[in-house]
Amino acid sequence: MAKYDGIRGQELMDVEEKDNELILIFKDNRYLFVRVDNGRLVAESVPE
């Protein structure tokens, strides 16, 4: 889970909901995209 260490402890500013995806927006302008892909949760962080 070291991939997500950059967002640990960051303040969550907003949550956007789209079709099959949640977008978590953090105070330091990082985004975490969480979606369902073939029945599994998939998360991507931008910037990594």
mmCIF entry with sequence, helices, sheets and N, C-alpha, C, O atoms, coordinates in Angstrom:
data_MODEL
# 
_entry.id   MODEL 
# 
_entity.id                         1 
_entity.type                       polymer 
_entity.pdbx_number_of_molecules   1 
# 
_entity_poly.entity_id                      1 
_entity_poly.type                           'polypeptide(L)' 
_entity_poly.nstd_linkage                   no 
_entity_poly.nstd_monomer                   no 
_entity_poly.pdbx_seq_one_letter_code       MAKYDGIRGQELMDVEEKDNELILIFKDNRYLFVRVDNGRLVAESVPE 
_entity_poly.pdbx_seq_one_letter_code_can   MAKYDGIRGQELMDVEEKDNELILIFKDNRYLFVRVDNGRLVAESVPE 
_entity_poly.pdbx_strand_id                 A 
# 
loop_
_entity_poly_seq.entity_id 
_entity_poly_seq.num 
_entity_poly_seq.mon_id 
_entity_poly_seq.hetero 
1 1  MET n 
1 2  ALA n 
1 3  LYS n 
1 4  TYR n 
1 5  ASP n 
1 6  GLY n 
1 7  ILE n 
1 8  ARG n 
1 9  GLY n 
1 10 GLN n 
1 11 GLU n 
1 12 LEU n 
1 13 MET n 
1 14 ASP n 
1 15 VAL n 
1 16 GLU n 
1 17 GLU n 
1 18 LYS n 
1 19 ASP n 
1 20 ASN n 
1 21 GLU n 
1 22 LEU n 
1 23 ILE n 
1 24 LEU n 
1 25 ILE n 
1 26 PHE n 
1 27 LYS n 
1 28 ASP n 
1 29 ASN n 
1 30 ARG n 
1 31 TYR n 
1 32 LEU n 
1 33 PHE n 
1 34 VAL n 
1 35 ARG n 
1 36 VAL n 
1 37 ASP n 
1 38 ASN n 
1 39 GLY n 
1 40 ARG n 
1 41 LEU n 
1 42 VAL n 
1 43 ALA n 
1 44 GLU n 
1 45 SER n 
1 46 VAL n 
1 47 PRO n 
1 48 GLU n 
# 
_struct_asym.id          A 
_struct_asym.entity_id   1 
# 
_struct_conf.conf_type_id            HELX_P 
_struct_conf.id                      HELX_P1 
_struct_conf.pdbx_PDB_helix_id       AA1 
_struct_conf.beg_label_comp_id       ALA 
_struct_conf.beg_label_asym_id       A 
_struct_conf.beg_label_seq_id        2 
_struct_conf.pdbx_beg_PDB_ins_code   ? 
_struct_conf.end_label_comp_id       ILE 
_struct_conf.end_label_asym_id       A 
_struct_conf.end_label_seq_id        7 
_struct_conf.pdbx_end_PDB_ins_code   ? 
_struct_conf.beg_auth_comp_id        ALA 
_struct_conf.beg_auth_asym_id        A 
_struct_conf.beg_auth_seq_id         2 
_struct_conf.end_auth_comp_id        ILE 
_struct_conf.end_auth_asym_id        A 
_struct_conf.end_auth_seq_id         7 
_struct_conf.pdbx_PDB_helix_class    5 
_struct_conf.details                 ? 
_struct_conf.pdbx_PDB_helix_length   6 
# 
_struct_conf_type.id          HELX_P 
_struct_conf_type.criteria    ? 
_struct_conf_type.reference   ? 
# 
_struct_sheet.id               AA1 
_struct_sheet.type             ? 
_struct_sheet.number_strands   4 
_struct_sheet.details          ? 
# 
loop_
_struct_sheet_order.sheet_id 
_struct_sheet_order.range_id_1 
_struct_sheet_order.range_id_2 
_struct_sheet_order.offset 
_struct_sheet_order.sense 
AA1 1 2 ? anti-parallel 
AA1 2 3 ? anti-parallel 
AA1 3 4 ? anti-parallel 
# 
loop_
_struct_sheet_range.sheet_id 
_struct_sheet_range.id 
_struct_sheet_range.beg_label_comp_id 
_struct_sheet_range.beg_label_asym_id 
_struct_sheet_range.beg_label_seq_id 
_struct_sheet_range.pdbx_beg_PDB_ins_code 
_struct_sheet_range.end_label_comp_id 
_struct_sheet_range.end_label_asym_id 
_struct_sheet_range.end_label_seq_id 
_struct_sheet_range.pdbx_end_PDB_ins_code 
_struct_sheet_range.beg_auth_comp_id 
_struct_sheet_range.beg_auth_asym_id 
_struct_sheet_range.beg_auth_seq_id 
_struct_sheet_range.end_auth_comp_id 
_struct_sheet_range.end_auth_asym_id 
_struct_sheet_range.end_auth_seq_id 
AA1 1 LEU A 12 ? LYS A 18 ? LEU A 12 LYS A 18 
AA1 2 GLU A 21 ? PHE A 26 ? GLU A 21 PHE A 26 
AA1 3 TYR A 31 ? ASP A 37 ? TYR A 31 ASP A 37 
AA1 4 ARG A 40 ? VAL A 46 ? ARG A 40 VAL A 46 
# 
loop_
_atom_site.group_PDB 
_atom_site.id 
_atom_site.type_symbol 
_atom_site.label_atom_id 
_atom_site.label_alt_id 
_atom_site.label_comp_id 
_atom_site.label_asym_id 
_atom_site.label_entity_id 
_atom_site.label_seq_id 
_atom_site.pdbx_PDB_ins_code 
_atom_site.Cartn_x 
_atom_site.Cartn_y 
_atom_site.Cartn_z 
_atom_site.occupancy 
_atom_site.B_iso_or_equiv 
_atom_site.pdbx_formal_charge 
_atom_site.auth_seq_id 
_atom_site.auth_comp_id 
_atom_site.auth_asym_id 
_atom_site.auth_atom_id 
_atom_site.pdbx_PDB_model_num 
ATOM 1   N N  . MET A 1 1  ? 0.804   -1.182 0.000   1.00 0.00 ? 1  MET A N  1 
ATOM 2   C CA . MET A 1 1  ? 0.000   0.000  0.000   1.00 0.00 ? 1  MET A CA 1 
ATOM 3   C C  . MET A 1 1  ? 0.859   1.264  0.000   1.00 0.00 ? 1  MET A C  1 
ATOM 4   O O  . MET A 1 1  ? 0.334   2.367  0.151   1.00 0.00 ? 1  MET A O  1 
ATOM 5   N N  . ALA A 1 2  ? 2.143   1.118  -0.163  1.00 0.00 ? 2  ALA A N  1 
ATOM 6   C CA . ALA A 1 2  ? 3.022   2.297  -0.206  1.00 0.00 ? 2  ALA A CA 1 
ATOM 7   C C  . ALA A 1 2  ? 2.647   3.225  -1.357  1.00 0.00 ? 2  ALA A C  1 
ATOM 8   O O  . ALA A 1 2  ? 2.970   4.412  -1.337  1.00 0.00 ? 2  ALA A O  1 
ATOM 9   N N  . LYS A 1 3  ? 1.969   2.682  -2.349  1.00 0.00 ? 3  LYS A N  1 
ATOM 10  C CA . LYS A 1 3  ? 1.539   3.478  -3.497  1.00 0.00 ? 3  LYS A CA 1 
ATOM 11  C C  . LYS A 1 3  ? 0.664   4.651  -3.064  1.00 0.00 ? 3  LYS A C  1 
ATOM 12  O O  . LYS A 1 3  ? 0.650   5.689  -3.725  1.00 0.00 ? 3  LYS A O  1 
ATOM 13  N N  . TYR A 1 4  ? -0.062  4.495  -1.965  1.00 0.00 ? 4  TYR A N  1 
ATOM 14  C CA . TYR A 1 4  ? -1.003  5.520  -1.520  1.00 0.00 ? 4  TYR A CA 1 
ATOM 15  C C  . TYR A 1 4  ? -0.508  6.307  -0.299  1.00 0.00 ? 4  TYR A C  1 
ATOM 16  O O  . TYR A 1 4  ? -1.286  7.038  0.313   1.00 0.00 ? 4  TYR A O  1 
ATOM 17  N N  . ASP A 1 5  ? 0.760   6.170  0.058   1.00 0.00 ? 5  ASP A N  1 
ATOM 18  C CA . ASP A 1 5  ? 1.295   6.893  1.212   1.00 0.00 ? 5  ASP A CA 1 
ATOM 19  C C  . ASP A 1 5  ? 1.167   8.407  1.056   1.00 0.00 ? 5  ASP A C  1 
ATOM 20  O O  . ASP A 1 5  ? 1.029   9.113  2.055   1.00 0.00 ? 5  ASP A O  1 
ATOM 21  N N  . GLY A 1 6  ? 1.208   8.914  -0.163  1.00 0.00 ? 6  GLY A N  1 
ATOM 22  C CA . GLY A 1 6  ? 1.123   10.349 -0.401  1.00 0.00 ? 6  GLY A CA 1 
ATOM 23  C C  . GLY A 1 6  ? -0.201  10.964 -0.006  1.00 0.00 ? 6  GLY A C  1 
ATOM 24  O O  . GLY A 1 6  ? -0.268  12.166 0.249   1.00 0.00 ? 6  GLY A O  1 
ATOM 25  N N  . ILE A 1 7  ? -1.260  10.166 0.051   1.00 0.00 ? 7  ILE A N  1 
ATOM 26  C CA . ILE A 1 7  ? -2.566  10.718 0.419   1.00 0.00 ? 7  ILE A CA 1 
ATOM 27  C C  . ILE A 1 7  ? -2.955  10.384 1.851   1.00 0.00 ? 7  ILE A C  1 
ATOM 28  O O  . ILE A 1 7  ? -3.966  10.879 2.350   1.00 0.00 ? 7  ILE A O  1 
ATOM 29  N N  . ARG A 1 8  ? -2.168  9.555  2.514   1.00 0.00 ? 8  ARG A N  1 
ATOM 30  C CA . ARG A 1 8  ? -2.463  9.236  3.915   1.00 0.00 ? 8  ARG A CA 1 
ATOM 31  C C  . ARG A 1 8  ? -2.359  10.504 4.744   1.00 0.00 ? 8  ARG A C  1 
ATOM 32  O O  . ARG A 1 8  ? -1.364  11.225 4.670   1.00 0.00 ? 8  ARG A O  1 
ATOM 33  N N  . GLY A 1 9  ? -3.374  10.768 5.520   1.00 0.00 ? 9  GLY A N  1 
ATOM 34  C CA . GLY A 1 9  ? -3.371  11.927 6.399   1.00 0.00 ? 9  GLY A CA 1 
ATOM 35  C C  . GLY A 1 9  ? -3.757  13.226 5.719   1.00 0.00 ? 9  GLY A C  1 
ATOM 36  O O  . GLY A 1 9  ? -3.865  14.257 6.384   1.00 0.00 ? 9  GLY A O  1 
ATOM 37  N N  . GLN A 1 10 ? -3.968  13.204 4.404   1.00 0.00 ? 10 GLN A N  1 
ATOM 38  C CA . GLN A 1 10 ? -4.361  14.417 3.687   1.00 0.00 ? 10 GLN A CA 1 
ATOM 39  C C  . GLN A 1 10 ? -5.846  14.695 3.916   1.00 0.00 ? 10 GLN A C  1 
ATOM 40  O O  . GLN A 1 10 ? -6.648  13.770 4.050   1.00 0.00 ? 10 GLN A O  1 
ATOM 41  N N  . GLU A 1 11 ? -6.193  15.952 3.957   1.00 0.00 ? 11 GLU A N  1 
ATOM 42  C CA . GLU A 1 11 ? -7.579  16.354 4.146   1.00 0.00 ? 11 GLU A CA 1 
ATOM 43  C C  . GLU A 1 11 ? -8.367  16.113 2.856   1.00 0.00 ? 11 GLU A C  1 
ATOM 44  O O  . GLU A 1 11 ? -7.945  16.519 1.773   1.00 0.00 ? 11 GLU A O  1 
ATOM 45  N N  . LEU A 1 12 ? -9.502  15.457 2.988   1.00 0.00 ? 12 LEU A N  1 
ATOM 46  C CA . LEU A 1 12 ? -10.385 15.188 1.857   1.00 0.00 ? 12 LEU A CA 1 
ATOM 47  C C  . LEU A 1 12 ? -11.256 16.414 1.625   1.00 0.00 ? 12 LEU A C  1 
ATOM 48  O O  . LEU A 1 12 ? -11.994 16.836 2.516   1.00 0.00 ? 12 LEU A O  1 
ATOM 49  N N  . MET A 1 13 ? -11.170 16.988 0.423   1.00 0.00 ? 13 MET A N  1 
ATOM 50  C CA . MET A 1 13 ? -11.881 18.219 0.124   1.00 0.00 ? 13 MET A CA 1 
ATOM 51  C C  . MET A 1 13 ? -13.221 17.978 -0.576  1.00 0.00 ? 13 MET A C  1 
ATOM 52  O O  . MET A 1 13 ? -14.186 18.699 -0.326  1.00 0.00 ? 13 MET A O  1 
ATOM 53  N N  . ASP A 1 14 ? -13.286 16.969 -1.451  1.00 0.00 ? 14 ASP A N  1 
ATOM 54  C CA . ASP A 1 14 ? -14.506 16.759 -2.221  1.00 0.00 ? 14 ASP A CA 1 
ATOM 55  C C  . ASP A 1 14 ? -14.576 15.314 -2.698  1.00 0.00 ? 14 ASP A C  1 
ATOM 56  O O  . ASP A 1 14 ? -13.558 14.637 -2.839  1.00 0.00 ? 14 ASP A O  1 
ATOM 57  N N  . VAL A 1 15 ? -15.787 14.865 -2.940  1.00 0.00 ? 15 VAL A N  1 
ATOM 58  C CA . VAL A 1 15 ? -16.038 13.538 -3.507  1.00 0.00 ? 15 VAL A CA 1 
ATOM 59  C C  . VAL A 1 15 ? -16.994 13.735 -4.667  1.00 0.00 ? 15 VAL A C  1 
ATOM 60  O O  . VAL A 1 15 ? -18.058 14.333 -4.513  1.00 0.00 ? 15 VAL A O  1 
ATOM 61  N N  . GLU A 1 16 ? -16.606 13.227 -5.835  1.00 0.00 ? 16 GLU A N  1 
ATOM 62  C CA . GLU A 1 16 ? -17.476 13.284 -7.007  1.00 0.00 ? 16 GLU A CA 1 
ATOM 63  C C  . GLU A 1 16 ? -17.866 11.862 -7.382  1.00 0.00 ? 16 GLU A C  1 
ATOM 64  O O  . GLU A 1 16 ? -17.053 10.942 -7.301  1.00 0.00 ? 16 GLU A O  1 
ATOM 65  N N  . GLU A 1 17 ? -19.106 11.696 -7.788  1.00 0.00 ? 17 GLU A N  1 
ATOM 66  C CA . GLU A 1 17 ? -19.607 10.384 -8.172  1.00 0.00 ? 17 GLU A CA 1 
ATOM 67  C C  . GLU A 1 17 ? -19.982 10.413 -9.643  1.00 0.00 ? 17 GLU A C  1 
ATOM 68  O O  . GLU A 1 17 ? -20.751 11.268 -10.084 1.00 0.00 ? 17 GLU A O  1 
ATOM 69  N N  . LYS A 1 18 ? -19.434 9.475  -10.394 1.00 0.00 ? 18 LYS A N  1 
ATOM 70  C CA . LYS A 1 18 ? -19.779 9.315  -11.800 1.00 0.00 ? 18 LYS A CA 1 
ATOM 71  C C  . LYS A 1 18 ? -20.338 7.913  -11.990 1.00 0.00 ? 18 LYS A C  1 
ATOM 72  O O  . LYS A 1 18 ? -20.573 7.219  -11.000 1.00 0.00 ? 18 LYS A O  1 
ATOM 73  N N  . ASP A 1 19 ? -20.559 7.474  -13.212 1.00 0.00 ? 19 ASP A N  1 
ATOM 74  C CA . ASP A 1 19 ? -21.235 6.203  -13.495 1.00 0.00 ? 19 ASP A CA 1 
ATOM 75  C C  . ASP A 1 19 ? -20.809 5.075  -12.554 1.00 0.00 ? 19 ASP A C  1 
ATOM 76  O O  . ASP A 1 19 ? -21.571 4.716  -11.657 1.00 0.00 ? 19 ASP A O  1 
ATOM 77  N N  . ASN A 1 20 ? -19.654 4.527  -12.726 1.00 0.00 ? 20 ASN A N  1 
ATOM 78  C CA . ASN A 1 20 ? -19.153 3.434  -11.880 1.00 0.00 ? 20 ASN A CA 1 
ATOM 79  C C  . ASN A 1 20 ? -17.868 3.847  -11.189 1.00 0.00 ? 20 ASN A C  1 
ATOM 80  O O  . ASN A 1 20 ? -16.970 3.026  -11.004 1.00 0.00 ? 20 ASN A O  1 
ATOM 81  N N  . GLU A 1 21 ? -17.769 5.117  -10.806 1.00 0.00 ? 21 GLU A N  1 
ATOM 82  C CA . GLU A 1 21 ? -16.499 5.617  -10.298 1.00 0.00 ? 21 GLU A CA 1 
ATOM 83  C C  . GLU A 1 21 ? -16.735 6.683  -9.229  1.00 0.00 ? 21 GLU A C  1 
ATOM 84  O O  . GLU A 1 21 ? -17.641 7.510  -9.340  1.00 0.00 ? 21 GLU A O  1 
ATOM 85  N N  . LEU A 1 22 ? -15.907 6.643  -8.202  1.00 0.00 ? 22 LEU A N  1 
ATOM 86  C CA . LEU A 1 22 ? -15.842 7.706  -7.209  1.00 0.00 ? 22 LEU A CA 1 
ATOM 87  C C  . LEU A 1 22 ? -14.507 8.416  -7.393  1.00 0.00 ? 22 LEU A C  1 
ATOM 88  O O  . LEU A 1 22 ? -13.480 7.773  -7.610  1.00 0.00 ? 22 LEU A O  1 
ATOM 89  N N  . ILE A 1 23 ? -14.524 9.732  -7.307  1.00 0.00 ? 23 ILE A N  1 
ATOM 90  C CA . ILE A 1 23 ? -13.293 10.503 -7.390  1.00 0.00 ? 23 ILE A CA 1 
ATOM 91  C C  . ILE A 1 23 ? -13.139 11.242 -6.066  1.00 0.00 ? 23 ILE A C  1 
ATOM 92  O O  . ILE A 1 23 ? -13.971 12.077 -5.711  1.00 0.00 ? 23 ILE A O  1 
ATOM 93  N N  . LEU A 1 24 ? -12.071 10.927 -5.340  1.00 0.00 ? 24 LEU A N  1 
ATOM 94  C CA . LEU A 1 24 ? -11.769 11.586 -4.075  1.00 0.00 ? 24 LEU A CA 1 
ATOM 95  C C  . LEU A 1 24 ? -10.722 12.658 -4.353  1.00 0.00 ? 24 LEU A C  1 
ATOM 96  O O  . LEU A 1 24 ? -9.661  12.363 -4.902  1.00 0.00 ? 24 LEU A O  1 
ATOM 97  N N  . ILE A 1 25 ? -11.015 13.895 -3.978  1.00 0.00 ? 25 ILE A N  1 
ATOM 98  C CA . ILE A 1 25 ? -10.110 15.014 -4.235  1.00 0.00 ? 25 ILE A CA 1 
ATOM 99  C C  . ILE A 1 25 ? -9.561  15.495 -2.892  1.00 0.00 ? 25 ILE A C  1 
ATOM 100 O O  . ILE A 1 25 ? -10.314 15.851 -1.985  1.00 0.00 ? 25 ILE A O  1 
ATOM 101 N N  . PHE A 1 26 ? -8.234  15.497 -2.791  1.00 0.00 ? 26 PHE A N  1 
ATOM 102 C CA . PHE A 1 26 ? -7.575  15.856 -1.550  1.00 0.00 ? 26 PHE A CA 1 
ATOM 103 C C  . PHE A 1 26 ? -7.039  17.279 -1.607  1.00 0.00 ? 26 PHE A C  1 
ATOM 104 O O  . PHE A 1 26 ? -6.899  17.860 -2.683  1.00 0.00 ? 26 PHE A O  1 
ATOM 105 N N  . LYS A 1 27 ? -6.741  17.833 -0.435  1.00 0.00 ? 27 LYS A N  1 
ATOM 106 C CA . LYS A 1 27 ? -6.337  19.229 -0.304  1.00 0.00 ? 27 LYS A CA 1 
ATOM 107 C C  . LYS A 1 27 ? -5.089  19.567 -1.124  1.00 0.00 ? 27 LYS A C  1 
ATOM 108 O O  . LYS A 1 27 ? -4.963  20.688 -1.616  1.00 0.00 ? 27 LYS A O  1 
ATOM 109 N N  . ASP A 1 28 ? -4.178  18.623 -1.273  1.00 0.00 ? 28 ASP A N  1 
ATOM 110 C CA . ASP A 1 28 ? -2.931  18.899 -2.004  1.00 0.00 ? 28 ASP A CA 1 
ATOM 111 C C  . ASP A 1 28 ? -3.069  18.634 -3.508  1.00 0.00 ? 28 ASP A C  1 
ATOM 112 O O  . ASP A 1 28 ? -2.071  18.414 -4.195  1.00 0.00 ? 28 ASP A O  1 
ATOM 113 N N  . ASN A 1 29 ? -4.316  18.655 -4.023  1.00 0.00 ? 29 ASN A N  1 
ATOM 114 C CA . ASN A 1 29 ? -4.613  18.462 -5.449  1.00 0.00 ? 29 ASN A CA 1 
ATOM 115 C C  . ASN A 1 29 ? -4.316  17.059 -5.955  1.00 0.00 ? 29 ASN A C  1 
ATOM 116 O O  . ASN A 1 29 ? -4.053  16.875 -7.143  1.00 0.00 ? 29 ASN A O  1 
ATOM 117 N N  . ARG A 1 30 ? -4.351  16.089 -5.092  1.00 0.00 ? 30 ARG A N  1 
ATOM 118 C CA . ARG A 1 30 ? -4.232  14.696 -5.522  1.00 0.00 ? 30 ARG A CA 1 
ATOM 119 C C  . ARG A 1 30 ? -5.627  14.128 -5.698  1.00 0.00 ? 30 ARG A C  1 
ATOM 120 O O  . ARG A 1 30 ? -6.558  14.511 -4.989  1.00 0.00 ? 30 ARG A O  1 
ATOM 121 N N  . TYR A 1 31 ? -5.763  13.233 -6.627  1.00 0.00 ? 31 TYR A N  1 
ATOM 122 C CA . TYR A 1 31 ? -7.038  12.597 -6.921  1.00 0.00 ? 31 TYR A CA 1 
ATOM 123 C C  . TYR A 1 31 ? -6.880  11.097 -6.732  1.00 0.00 ? 31 TYR A C  1 
ATOM 124 O O  . TYR A 1 31 ? -5.840  10.527 -7.063  1.00 0.00 ? 31 TYR A O  1 
ATOM 125 N N  . LEU A 1 32 ? -7.910  10.466 -6.202  1.00 0.00 ? 32 LEU A N  1 
ATOM 126 C CA . LEU A 1 32 ? -7.950  9.013  -6.103  1.00 0.00 ? 32 LEU A CA 1 
ATOM 127 C C  . LEU A 1 32 ? -9.226  8.560  -6.800  1.00 0.00 ? 32 LEU A C  1 
ATOM 128 O O  . LEU A 1 32 ? -10.332 8.915  -6.394  1.00 0.00 ? 32 LEU A O  1 
ATOM 129 N N  . PHE A 1 33 ? -9.052  7.776  -7.851  1.00 0.00 ? 33 PHE A N  1 
ATOM 130 C CA . PHE A 1 33 ? -10.171 7.255  -8.629  1.00 0.00 ? 33 PHE A CA 1 
ATOM 131 C C  . PHE A 1 33 ? -10.443 5.830  -8.166  1.00 0.00 ? 33 PHE A C  1 
ATOM 132 O O  . PHE A 1 33 ? -9.544  4.989  -8.184  1.00 0.00 ? 33 PHE A O  1 
ATOM 133 N N  . VAL A 1 34 ? -11.666 5.555  -7.754  1.00 0.00 ? 34 VAL A N  1 
ATOM 134 C CA . VAL A 1 34 ? -12.061 4.221  -7.311  1.00 0.00 ? 34 VAL A CA 1 
ATOM 135 C C  . VAL A 1 34 ? -13.231 3.792  -8.184  1.00 0.00 ? 34 VAL A C  1 
ATOM 136 O O  . VAL A 1 34 ? -14.234 4.498  -8.285  1.00 0.00 ? 34 VAL A O  1 
ATOM 137 N N  . ARG A 1 35 ? -13.095 2.619  -8.818  1.00 0.00 ? 35 ARG A N  1 
ATOM 138 C CA . ARG A 1 35 ? -14.153 2.142  -9.697  1.00 0.00 ? 35 ARG A CA 1 
ATOM 139 C C  . ARG A 1 35 ? -14.306 0.630  -9.560  1.00 0.00 ? 35 ARG A C  1 
ATOM 140 O O  . ARG A 1 35 ? -13.436 -0.052 -9.019  1.00 0.00 ? 35 ARG A O  1 
ATOM 141 N N  . VAL A 1 36 ? -15.408 0.133  -10.053 1.00 0.00 ? 36 VAL A N  1 
ATOM 142 C CA . VAL A 1 36 ? -15.656 -1.302 -10.077 1.00 0.00 ? 36 VAL A CA 1 
ATOM 143 C C  . VAL A 1 36 ? -15.320 -1.797 -11.474 1.00 0.00 ? 36 VAL A C  1 
ATOM 144 O O  . VAL A 1 36 ? -15.851 -1.289 -12.462 1.00 0.00 ? 36 VAL A O  1 
ATOM 145 N N  . ASP A 1 37 ? -14.434 -2.792 -11.561 1.00 0.00 ? 37 ASP A N  1 
ATOM 146 C CA . ASP A 1 37 ? -14.000 -3.353 -12.831 1.00 0.00 ? 37 ASP A CA 1 
ATOM 147 C C  . ASP A 1 37 ? -14.115 -4.869 -12.730 1.00 0.00 ? 37 ASP A C  1 
ATOM 148 O O  . ASP A 1 37 ? -13.344 -5.506 -12.011 1.00 0.00 ? 37 ASP A O  1 
ATOM 149 N N  . ASN A 1 38 ? -15.068 -5.442 -13.443 1.00 0.00 ? 38 ASN A N  1 
ATOM 150 C CA . ASN A 1 38 ? -15.327 -6.895 -13.407 1.00 0.00 ? 38 ASN A CA 1 
ATOM 151 C C  . ASN A 1 38 ? -15.582 -7.390 -11.986 1.00 0.00 ? 38 ASN A C  1 
ATOM 152 O O  . ASN A 1 38 ? -15.104 -8.456 -11.598 1.00 0.00 ? 38 ASN A O  1 
ATOM 153 N N  . GLY A 1 39 ? -16.336 -6.615 -11.215 1.00 0.00 ? 39 GLY A N  1 
ATOM 154 C CA . GLY A 1 39 ? -16.692 -7.010 -9.858  1.00 0.00 ? 39 GLY A CA 1 
ATOM 155 C C  . GLY A 1 39 ? -15.645 -6.755 -8.804  1.00 0.00 ? 39 GLY A C  1 
ATOM 156 O O  . GLY A 1 39 ? -15.843 -7.116 -7.644  1.00 0.00 ? 39 GLY A O  1 
ATOM 157 N N  . ARG A 1 40 ? -14.532 -6.142 -9.173  1.00 0.00 ? 40 ARG A N  1 
ATOM 158 C CA . ARG A 1 40 ? -13.461 -5.844 -8.228  1.00 0.00 ? 40 ARG A CA 1 
ATOM 159 C C  . ARG A 1 40 ? -13.271 -4.343 -8.112  1.00 0.00 ? 40 ARG A C  1 
ATOM 160 O O  . ARG A 1 40 ? -13.450 -3.620 -9.091  1.00 0.00 ? 40 ARG A O  1 
ATOM 161 N N  . LEU A 1 41 ? -12.911 -3.865 -6.932  1.00 0.00 ? 41 LEU A N  1 
ATOM 162 C CA . LEU A 1 41 ? -12.592 -2.465 -6.754  1.00 0.00 ? 41 LEU A CA 1 
ATOM 163 C C  . LEU A 1 41 ? -11.194 -2.198 -7.283  1.00 0.00 ? 41 LEU A C  1 
ATOM 164 O O  . LEU A 1 41 ? -10.255 -2.931 -6.972  1.00 0.00 ? 41 LEU A O  1 
ATOM 165 N N  . VAL A 1 42 ? -11.057 -1.147 -8.081  1.00 0.00 ? 42 VAL A N  1 
ATOM 166 C CA . VAL A 1 42 ? -9.769  -0.745 -8.646  1.00 0.00 ? 42 VAL A CA 1 
ATOM 167 C C  . VAL A 1 42 ? -9.546  0.707  -8.259  1.00 0.00 ? 42 VAL A C  1 
ATOM 168 O O  . VAL A 1 42 ? -10.454 1.529  -8.380  1.00 0.00 ? 42 VAL A O  1 
ATOM 169 N N  . ALA A 1 43 ? -8.348  1.028  -7.794  1.00 0.00 ? 43 ALA A N  1 
ATOM 170 C CA . ALA A 1 43 ? -8.041  2.400  -7.391  1.00 0.00 ? 43 ALA A CA 1 
ATOM 171 C C  . ALA A 1 43 ? -6.802  2.882  -8.128  1.00 0.00 ? 43 ALA A C  1 
ATOM 172 O O  . ALA A 1 43 ? -5.832  2.142  -8.290  1.00 0.00 ? 43 ALA A O  1 
ATOM 173 N N  . GLU A 1 44 ? -6.846  4.133  -8.572  1.00 0.00 ? 44 GLU A N  1 
ATOM 174 C CA . GLU A 1 44 ? -5.712  4.781  -9.225  1.00 0.00 ? 44 GLU A CA 1 
ATOM 175 C C  . GLU A 1 44 ? -5.519  6.146  -8.591  1.00 0.00 ? 44 GLU A C  1 
ATOM 176 O O  . GLU A 1 44 ? -6.486  6.858  -8.320  1.00 0.00 ? 44 GLU A O  1 
ATOM 177 N N  . SER A 1 45 ? -4.271  6.504  -8.357  1.00 0.00 ? 45 SER A N  1 
ATOM 178 C CA . SER A 1 45 ? -3.961  7.785  -7.741  1.00 0.00 ? 45 SER A CA 1 
ATOM 179 C C  . SER A 1 45 ? -3.282  8.690  -8.753  1.00 0.00 ? 45 SER A C  1 
ATOM 180 O O  . SER A 1 45 ? -2.415  8.242  -9.503  1.00 0.00 ? 45 SER A O  1 
ATOM 181 N N  . VAL A 1 46 ? -3.672  9.974  -8.781  1.00 0.00 ? 46 VAL A N  1 
ATOM 182 C CA . VAL A 1 46 ? -3.061  10.950 -9.680  1.00 0.00 ? 46 VAL A CA 1 
ATOM 183 C C  . VAL A 1 46 ? -2.731  12.191 -8.869  1.00 0.00 ? 46 VAL A C  1 
ATOM 184 O O  . VAL A 1 46 ? -3.634  12.647 -8.168  1.00 0.00 ? 46 VAL A O  1 
ATOM 185 N N  . PRO A 1 47 ? -1.575  12.778 -8.878  1.00 0.00 ? 47 PRO A N  1 
ATOM 186 C CA . PRO A 1 47 ? -0.356  12.208 -9.463  1.00 0.00 ? 47 PRO A CA 1 
ATOM 187 C C  . PRO A 1 47 ? 0.181   11.096 -8.588  1.00 0.00 ? 47 PRO A C  1 
ATOM 188 O O  . PRO A 1 47 ? -0.063  11.084 -7.382  1.00 0.00 ? 47 PRO A O  1 
ATOM 189 N N  . GLU A 1 48 ? 0.905   10.165 -9.175  1.00 0.00 ? 48 GLU A N  1 
ATOM 190 C CA . GLU A 1 48 ? 1.484   9.048  -8.433  1.00 0.00 ? 48 GLU A CA 1 
ATOM 191 C C  . GLU A 1 48 ? 2.827   9.427  -7.920  1.00 0.00 ? 48 GLU A C  1 
ATOM 192 O O  . GLU A 1 48 ? 3.486   8.621  -7.264  1.00 0.00 ? 48 GLU A O  1 
# 
